[in-house]
Amino acid sequence: MKIAIIGYGKMGKKIEEIARERGHQIVSIIDINNFNDIFSEKFASADVALEFTIPQMAEKNIRAAWQQNVRIVSGTTSWNEQLDILKNELQNNDNTLFWAPNFSLGVNIFFEINKKLAKIINSFRQYEVSITEIHHTQKKDAPSGTAISLANLILENIERKTIWTLSPEEDENSIEIQAIRQGEVAGTHIVEYDSLQDTITLTHEAKGRDGFALGAVLAAEFVQNKKGFFTMEDLLKF
């Protein structure tokens, strides 16, 4: 498979490494200094582009890839309003977008476990729920897209919770998210269900970027012959 990479930071370089290990060809690498190369023949020759950039550029990158008839896998987070617009457009065109807030296979299993636990906790009002996420100091957005996805899964399944808030804001109807930035932490997410009697804690700790990059390349392999909008739930078939 021919792959293009949009965003050549640490994640982009790890994707390149994993893609080559899996026998794929990297035909184009787009970064901040050569954006116009996205309109080149080399980029257009890609079966799939993998986009990991910043919220302000995500929609522009995806539309440019679509203009070149290139399917795209995006892991950029914190641009939900524009993402919803693109998802709606996909119902009326032949483009492809695979988006996930986190491509780690383990994190997506973690999502599924959290969803099932939240359904159970809905019947037990004595439990208060909170989320803590810890990432490296270079991470720009807070809270993380993964933490927001965890919160949204809880909101869908615990009726007494209606919103999430970023700590230290608090509301009895909210899920409090604490975002911590320290060192070179690849990503740790903790969901805590706490009562006066006991505490139930779910934790996922990434050991590096390899798991995220592998999941992104697997997503590219998954959509290379597909049209429409896809997520990790489609790939993992929960």
N, C-alpha and C positions, 0 to 999 in steps of 0.2 A: 504494500500500500504506500502511496505517496502522501507525505504529511507536510503541512506548513505549520510553522510556529509563530504565533503573534504574542510578543512579550518575551524578551530574552533575559529575564532576571534569573534568580536561583531556581525558580520553578520551571521556567522555560528550558534551562540547561538540563535539569533532571529529566524532563520529558524527552528531550533529544536523546539523552543517554539510554533511557528505557526503550524508546521507540527503535533505536538502532539495535539494541540487544534482541528485540523481538523480530528483527529482520525487515523493518520498514525503512523507506528512503526519505530523508529530509530534503525537500526540494526548494524551500524558501523559509527564511527567518526574518520576521518583521519586528523592528524595535522602534524606539522613539525617534531615532535619527534617520530612518529610511521608510517612513510610513507609506510613501507613494509607491514603493515596490509591491504593495499589495495589489496594484493594478497591472502587474507585470505578467508575462506569459508563464514564467516559472511558478508564480503563486497560483495562477489559474489552472496549472497542470495538477495541483494537489487534489487528492480524493477527499481529504478532510483537513481542516485547520483547527489547531488547538489554541485557544485564546485565554491567557491569564495575565490581565493588565490591571487597570484601575477603573473604578466606577464611571469616571468622566469620559472614558474612551470606549467602554464596552459596546454600546449601541452602534457607534460609528464603525468600530472594527467589524461587527457582525454584518452590518448592512453592506460594507465594502466587500466582505467575503461572499455574501449572497449575490452581489452585483457580478462577481466573477464565477457564479454558479458553483461555489465551493461550500460543501457542508461544513458546519462549525460546531466544535465542542468548547463550551465556555465555563470557566470556573471563577470568573470575576463576581464579586458579591457587592451588596449595598447599592443596587440600582434597580430595585424591585418595580418601580413605576414604569420605567422604560421596558423592562423585561416583560411585563404584562401586555404592553402594546405589541411587542414582537410576537408573543405567543398568540395573540388574537389574529395578527396578520398571517400567521402560518396556516390558519384554517382556510385561507383563500389563495395560497400560492404553493409552489412546488419546492420551497426551500426546506432546509433542515437545521434544527438547533437542538443540541443536547446540552442542558444546563444542570449544574449541581452546585450547591454551596460547599460541598466537600466530596471529593472523589475517592476517599479512603473506603475500602471494602468494610473495614472494621467499624468505621463511623456510621456507615449506613445500616449495618447490623445493630449498632447502638441506637440509631433512630427507631428501628422497629421494636426493640425491647422497651425503649422509653414510651413509645406509643401504647403498647399493651399494658405497661404498668400504670400509665396515666388513666386508662379506662377503668382499671381496678380502683385506683385511688379516688376516682370520682364519687364513689359510694362512702368514702370515709373522710368526713369534713375536718377531722382532727389533724390531718396532715397539711402542712404548709410546704409549698414547693419553691425552690430557688435554683438558679443556674450560675455557675462560675466558669469563666473561660480564661485560660492563660496562654499568651502567645509571645513570640519574640518582639523586641522593641521596634523592629522595622515595620511591623504590621500597621497599616494606616487606619483601617476601619475598626470601629468599636461600637457595639459588640460585634463579634464575628458572625459571618453568615451562618455558620454551623450552630451557634448559640441561638440565633433568631429562629432557625428551622426547628431546633429542639423546643423552643418556647411556643412556636406555632402549633406543633404537634400536641403539646399539652393543652393549649387553648381549645383545640378541636375536641378534646376528650374530657376535660374537667370543666363542668358547666359553671362553677362559681368563679372561674377565672376568665377575664374578658380582654386584658391587655398585658403586654410586658413593659417593664420600665428598666432603665439603666440606673443601677445603684449610684447615688444613695436615695433616689426618689422611691417612695413607697406608697402603696395603695392596697387596701385589703382585697381588691379584685385583681391585683396585678401579680405577675411573675417577675420577681426581681432578678436582674442579670448583673453580675459583677464582672467587669472586664479588667484583667490584669496584664500588664506588659512588662516582661522581664527577660533579660539575657537572650539566649538563643533557643528558647522553648519552641519546639515545632508545632505544638498544639495540644492542650489538655482541656477537656470539657467534663464538668462535674454537675450532675443533677441530683439535688438533695430533697427528699421528702421527709420532713421533720415533724414529729409530734412530741408531746410531753412524755410519752412512754418509750419511744424509740426513734431511730433514724434509718431510713433506707437511702443508700447512696449508690448511684451509678457513675462510673468513671471510665472515660476513654483517654488514653495517653498515646499520642503519636511518637514514634521513636526517630522520625526523620521525614524527609520529603518523598522517599521512595514509594510509600503506599499511595500517596496522592497522585504521583506521576503515573504509576502503574494503572490506577483506576481510570485516569484520563485517557491513557492509550487504549485501554479496554473499551472505553466509551467510543473512541474513534473507530475501532474495529467493528463495534456494534452497529454504528450508523452509516457505514460506508456505502450501503445499498438501500438506505431508508430515507423517507421523506416525512417531515412533520416535527413535532416537539417531543422530546424524550428526557427522562430523568433516570437516576440510579435505580428507581423502583422498576423501571422497564428492563434495565440491564440485569438486575439481580432476581427479578421475578418473585418477589415476596408473596 
